[in-house]
Amino acid sequence: MDQTGAPIVFILNMAASAALLIWAVRLVRTGFERAFGGQLRLWLRRSTSNRFAAAATGAGAAILMQSSTAVAVLMAGFLSAGAIGRLSGLAIILGADLGSAIVALILNFQIGAFTSLLLLAGVMIFLQSSARRIRQIGRILIGLALIFLSLDLIRDASQPLMQGAGADAIMLYLAGDPITAFLLAALFAWLVHSSVAAILLFATLAAQGLMPVEAAFAMVLGANLGGSMIAFFLTLKSSAVVRRVVWTNLALRGGGAALMLFVLVSYGLQASMLGDNPGQQALNLHVLFNVLLLVAFLPLAKVLTGVADRMIPEPSRSELTGTRRSALDPEIQNQPRLAFACALRELVEMGNRIEVMLRDAIPLFEKYDETVAKRLRQEMQGIAATSLEVRIYLSGVRSTVPNQDTGTRSFDLSGIAVNLEAGADMIARKMVVLADKKDAASLNFSPEGWSELRDFHDVVLRNVQHGISVLMSEDLGLARELVEQKENVRDLEQNLQRKHLKRLRKGLIESYETSAIHLDLLRALKALNTSFAMIAYPLLSDTGELRQSRLSGS
């Protein structure tokens, strides 16, 4: 190979190996989210009896999902819904940071002998199984195999650099300029949206002798800053309570990483104390840093959340409200493609508003607030008005192209508008009324019954979000999953009814007093879930994947 071609080949090999590593980490995370996302959500929400349990749960979830960011996003949803408190949220995210550090340590183990076995088993499971969860387990095994394969490829691709004077000069410069190394690593981790992948890359280069340990330390700490920035940008438009927790984590993890870098530069560290080779030392520093972060700040969680409350106040009512402009443009009703896109934007906005209504409605069963109830009723009226506007708009869509059918698409979108309006009505006219009735009679659900209702609400909320995703993307795979979830919700609702009746037979007074409200709330949530599941029906019907009311082949 000529020398002019060698640098290009090296860059391509390294870039391809790094890209495979980044994609493989995401593949494992996606598999866990799809196979066990519901159980992880329930686990996270239930394990918040104290901040230490919440931190342990966050760490465990991050290990399973290969990502502290994924855990932070789940935590943000619980905070917005009022399902967990700020202290638990901060404890979860601090635990998740440590969990992601442990993941990097585990994935760096030399188990290349199992790579082929993992890949073969994963592919066979994924291709042979028709069960969704089993297929996702196959996806996880494939992802793990590809992680180990990509690390081997990085080691092989980096061999030519070990004899290159130019690479040595760059790495020596980074070792001598830790601030630049720190910032470059933070930027890289944020760009690839995976601190785990970034740290594995840096550790592998260090283990190969390509990156001096001083540069590896700086870049591992920088990846911690970059990792905390991911959740920061993902939640910029979230509620104040979410931003308080995420921004506090950014200050602690990012600021702590910068502080540790300063300590290392100023006072040094005996690297041999952290392991036998530079790669292991970098990973152990990463774990040590996150352990110190958790130990130092978990006991101060209450103080930190108090500071965050003062730094990020709740927006005033005037900031929350404003005049909403419709996306329906009457000037383009003779251009069906554009007109349908406008209607779709309004439907997505309706779905988003209903999701917020659902989040706000369930706390009324713990503490009834007439102000919130009134707002939900007003929001219902607004959604009904929007639904009517969309249907009228769609009825006027006409094509200037002869024989172009616009009626089917108009009918499908109008049907979605009606179903979304019915979902909003179920919240405002059913759930709110049930909460009011419970409060007026001073009733309380049994602890077990209330836990089941909260879990069922979380399942339906997740399906509402799923339905909005289908509406935006019109993805057939997501649509099929949404209809499958409709069947699961039906079975779950029947199972919860049976559990409630068993408690009645035991003579539990709380179950007896709230029986009608309990069962009506289950039915209301099931009906709301159906309203959003219907979003998928036109897509699947067009492709012949629906047989009467069920998925074909199911």
N, C-alpha and C positions, 0 to 999 in steps of 0.2 A: 504494500500500500504506500503510495507517495505521501510525503509529509504534508502537502497542501490539503489533502483530503482527510488526514487523520483528525484534525480539530473538528471538522464538520461531523464526521462519524461519531466522535466522542460526544459532542453536544447532543446529537440525535439520540444516541444510546442512553445518555443520562436523563434527557428530557422524557424519553419514552418510559424509562424505568420509574422515574418519579411520578409520571402521570398514571402508570399502572398502580403504584402504591396508593396514590390519592383516591383513585377510583375504587380500588379493592376495599379500602377502609369504609368508603361510603356504601359499598355493596353489602358489607356486613351490617352496618347500621340500618340500612333500609330493610334488610331481612328481619332483623330483630323488631323494628317498628311495625312491620306488617304482620309478623307472626305473633308477637307478644305485646304489641303496643297497648292494647286494652288492659291487660293484666298489669303492665308496668305503670300505667296511669293510676289504676286502683291502688297499687302498692305504694306509689308515691304519696297519694292523697291520704291513705289510711295511716301511714307510718310517720305521723307528725305529732305524736303525743308529747314529745319534748324535742329540744333542738339537737340533742345527741342522736336520738333515733332518726330524726330527719336527715342529719348529716350522713349517717351510715346508709340510709336508704338512697340518698343522692349518689353516694360513692358506688353502691351496688348497681344502680341503674346506669351510671356512666360506664361501668365495666361491661355491662351487657350490651349497651348501645354503642360502645366504642366512641363516645362523644359526650363531653360536658355541655356542648352547645345544644344538643338534642334534649338533654335533661332540662336545661335552662328554658327552652321553648315550652316544654310541658309545664314546668313550674309557673311560667308566665300566664299560661291559660288558667291554672288553678287560682292564682292570685286575682286575676281579672274576675273570675266567677265567685270570688269570696270563699272558695273551698278550703284554702289554707291561709294562715296569717303571714305577716311580713317576717317574723322571726323564723318560722319554719321555712319560708322561701329562701331566706339568706343562708340558713343552715344547709338546705338541700343543695344550693349552688356551690357553696364552699366544699361540701362533701363530693360533689360531682367533679370539681377541679382535681381533687386527690384521686378520684376514681379513674379519670382520664390519664393521669400520670402512671397509675398502676397498669393500665392497659398497655401503654408504650413499653413498660418494663416486661410484661408478659410476652408481647408480640416479638420482642427482640431475642427471645430464647432460640437457640439453635436446634430447631426440630425439623430441619429440611427433609429428613428421612420420611416424615409423614406428609410432606407436601403432595406427593403423587397420590397417596391414599385419600387425603382430604378432597383433592380435585376430582378423582374418580368417583368417590362416594357422593359428592355434592352434585355432580352432573347426572349420575344415575337417579338419584332421588328426585332432582328437579324435573327430569324428563319423564320418569315413569309414574310419578304420583299425580293424581288429579286433585287431591286435597290441598287447599290453599296453604294451610299452615305447614304441612309437610314439605311442600315446594319451597317455602321460604326458608325452612331449615336447610334444604339443599343449597339455596342461595347463600346462606351464612357460611356453609362449609366451603363453597367455591370461593367466596370472598377471603376467608382465612388462608386458603391455599395460595391465592393470588398475592396476598400480603407477603407471605414467606418467599414466594417466587420473585416478587419485585425486589425484595431486599437482597436476594442472591444476585439479581441482575445489576443492582446498584453496585454491589461489591465487585462484580466482574467488570462493569463499565468503568469503574474508577481506577482499575489497575494501571492503565497507561499514564494516568496523571501522577502516579507515585514516582515516575522517573522524569516528570516534566518540570523544568525550572520555572516556567511561567505560572503554573498552578501553585508551586511552593511560594512564589512571591506574593500571590494574591492571599493565600491562607496566612502567611506570616504577617501581611498587612492587617488582616482582620484580627489576628491575635494581638497585634500591637495597637489596634484601634477598636476596643470593645464596644464603644458607643455605636459606631457604624455597624458592627456585626449585630448588635442588639436590635437596632432599628430595622436592618435588612431582614432579620429573622421574623420580627413582628409583622412586617409588611407581607412577607411570604406566607406566614401562617394565616393571616387574614385573607389573602388572595385565594388560597386553596381551600379556605373554610374548614381547615382541619389542623389543629395543633398536634394531634397524635401523629398524623402523616409527616408533618414538618419535623417533629422531634425525632421520629424514627430515621428520617433522612439524615439529619445532622449527626445522630449517634452512629449511624452506619459509616458515614464519611470519616468520623473521628476514629472508629474502630479500625478502619483501613489504613490509618496513619496519614490520610490525606489532609485532615483538618487538625491543627494543634488543639490541645485540650482547652487552652485559654479561649480560643475562638468558639469551641463547642459549648463551653459554659455560657458565654455571652449569648450565643444564638439560641440555646435551650431556654434561657431566661427571657429572651426576646419573644420566643414563640408563646410563652405564657401571656405576655401582653397582647400579642396578636390573637390568641385564642379567646381572651376576654373581650376583645373588640368585636368579635363576630356577633355575639349575643347583643352587644350594645347597639350595633347598627340594625339588627333584625327587630329590635323592640323600640326604635326611636319614636314611633307613632303610637305606642301602647299607652295604657292608662298610667297615671302618676305612680300608683302603688307598684306597678311592674318596673317602671323606670328607676324607682328608688332602689330596689333590690339589685337590678342588673348594673346600675351605675355604681353602686357601692362595691359590688364584686369587681368591676373594672378598676376602681380606685385601689382596692386591696390587692388584687392579683397583679395588675399592671404596675402600680406604685411599689408594691412589695418586690417585684422582680427588678425594678430599677434600683431600689435600695440595696438588694442583695448584690447586684452587679457592682455598685459603689463599694460595698464592703469587700468584695473579692478583689477589686482593683486596688483598693487602699491597703488592705491587710493581707491579702492572699489566702490560699487554702491549700493544704497538703492533699493534692489530688489522690495520692495513693490510699488515703483513708476511705475513699469512695468506691474503690474497686481495683481490679487488676489491669484493665485496659481503658483507654480514653473513651470509648463508646459506652462501656458500662458505667464509668465515672460520670459521664454526662447525664445518663438516665437516672442514676442514683441521686445526683444533684437535683434533678427535676422532681423526683419523689420527695426528697428531703425538704425542698422549698415548699411544696404544697402541704406537707405534714406540718411544718412550722406555721404556715398561714392558717391552717385549721385550728391548731392548738392555741395560737395567739389571739385569734379574733372570734372564735365561736363563743367563748365566755362573754365577749363584749357585744354580742349580737344586738341586745336590747338598746345599748347606748348608740350603736352605729345606726340602727333604724330610726332612732330619735333624731340624730343629726341629719339623716337623709330626709326625714319629714320636713325639717326646717329649710333644707336646701332646695327641695323640689315640692312646693306646695300644691295643693289641689287647684285645678283651674276654676275660675269663677264661672257662674252660670252663664254669663254673657259670652265667655269664650267657648263654652260648650255648644251654645245654640247659634243658629245662623240661618240665613235663607238658603234653602237647597234648590239648586237649579236642575231642571229636568234634562236628561240626555236625549229626549225624544225630539227629533228635528223634523218638523212637517215639510220642510223644503226638499227632503230626499225620499219621500214616500213613494216616488216613482222609480227609485233605485233600490230594489229589494235587499240586496246584499248589505248595503250601508244601513238601511232602515232596520233590518233585523239585528244588526250589530248594536244599534242604539237601544232597541228594546231589550237586548240581552244585558247591556250595561245597567239598565234600570232594574232588571230582575236580580242581578248580582247585588245591587245596592239594597234591594228588598231583603234578600237573604242575609246580608250583613246586619241589617237592622233587627231582623228576627233573632239572629244569634245573640245580639246584645240583650234583647228582651228576655231570652231564655236564661241568660246568665243572671239577670237582675231579678227574675221571678222566684227562683228557688230560695234565696235568703228570706223571702217573706214568710216562709213556713217556720222559720226560727224566730224572727222578730218582724211582726207586721208593721209596715210603714205606709200610711195612706198617701204620702207624697210620691213615693215610688210607684204605688198602685195607680195613682192618677196619671203619672207619666206613661206608664205602660198602656193604659187605656187610650191616651192621646196618640201614642205611637201607633197603636192598632188602627185608629182612624186615619192616620197619615198613610199607612201601608195600604189600607183599603182604597183610599183615593188614588194612590199610585197604581194599584192593580187595575182600577177602572181606566185610568189614563192609558196604560199600556194596551189594554184590550181594544179601546177605541182607536188608538194609533195603529195597531196591527190590522184592524178591519179596513183601514184606508190604504194599506200598502198595495200598490199595483205595479205591474211591470209593463214597460213599453215594448218589450220583446214578445212577439206573438207566441202563444201557446206555452209560455213559461208559467209553471204552476207556483203560485205564492200562497195558495190557500192552506196547504198541508203544514208548511212552516209556521204560518200565522196561527193556525189552530193549536199546534204543539206549544208554542210560546204562550199563547193565551191560557192554555191549560195549566202551564207552570205558574203563571200569575195567579190563577184561581187557587191552586194548591198552596202557594206561599201565603196568600191572604187567609186561607183556612188555618194554616199553621199559626199565624199571628193571632187569629181569633181564639185559637185553643189556649194560647197563653193569657191573653187579656181577659177573656170572658169565662174561662174555665179555671185555670190555675190561680189567678188572682182572687176569684170568688171563693175557691176552696181555702186559700190562705186566710181570707177574711173570716170565713166561717169558723175555721180552727181557732183564730185569735179571739173571736167574739165569744166562743164557748170556753175559752181558757183551757184548751186541750193540748196534750203532748203526745207525740208518737213514742212508741217504745224505742229504746236505743237501737235494737236490732232492726226494727222496721224503718227507722229514719236512715240508718246506714244503708239499707237496701235501696231506699228511694234516692239517696244521694248518688249511689253507684249507678242506678238506672238513669238518672238525669245526666250523669257524665257520659254514659254510652250514647244517649240521644244527642247530646251536645256535640260529641265527636262526629256523629253521622250527619248532623246539620252542617258542620264544617266540611265534611266529605261531599255533601250535596252541592255546596257552593263551589267546591273545586271542580266537580263534574260540570256545573253550569258554565264556569269560566273556560275550561279546557276542552269540553266535549270529548274526553278521552274514554274509549270503549272499555279499557281495562278497569278504570276507576268506576265507570258506570256499572259494570258487572259486580264489582265488590260492593257497591252501594245497595244493589238489589239483594245480594247475599246477606248483607247486614240487616235488611228488612226482615228476612226470615229469622235471623238470629234474635232480633229484638222481639219478635212475636213469641218465640219459644221462651225467651228470658222473662217476658211479662207473665206468661202462664206459670212459669216456675215460681216467680215471686208471689203470685196470687196464692199458689199452693202453700208456700211458706207462711204467708199471712194467715191463712185458714188454720194451719197447724197451731199457730200462736193463739188463735181464738179458742181452739179446743182445749188449750192448756189453761184458759181462763185469765190470761194477762189483761188487766184492767185497761192499760193504755191502748192495747190493740183493739179491745172491744169498743172503747169510746171513739176511736179515730178510724174505725174500719171502713166506713163509707168514704171518708175523705182519702184514705190510703188507696183504696181500689180505684176511685175516680181519678186520682193523680196518676196512677199507673196507666190507666186508659188514655188520659190526656196526653201523656208523654209518648205513648205508643202511636196515637193519632198524629201527633206532630212529626214523629219520625217518618210515618207513612207519607206525609205531605212532601217531605224532602226526598224520600226515596223515589217518588213519582217523577222526579227530574230525569232519572235515568231511562225511564220507559221509552220515550220517543227514539232515543239513540239506539237502544237495543232492538226495538221493534223494526227499525229501518234495516238492520243487518240480519234479521231473522233469528236473533238470539233469545227472543221471548216466545214461550209457548203458553198461551192463555195468560195466567197470572204468575207463572213461575219461569225461571230461567230454563231454556232448553238444555237437556242433558243433565239437569240437576235432580 
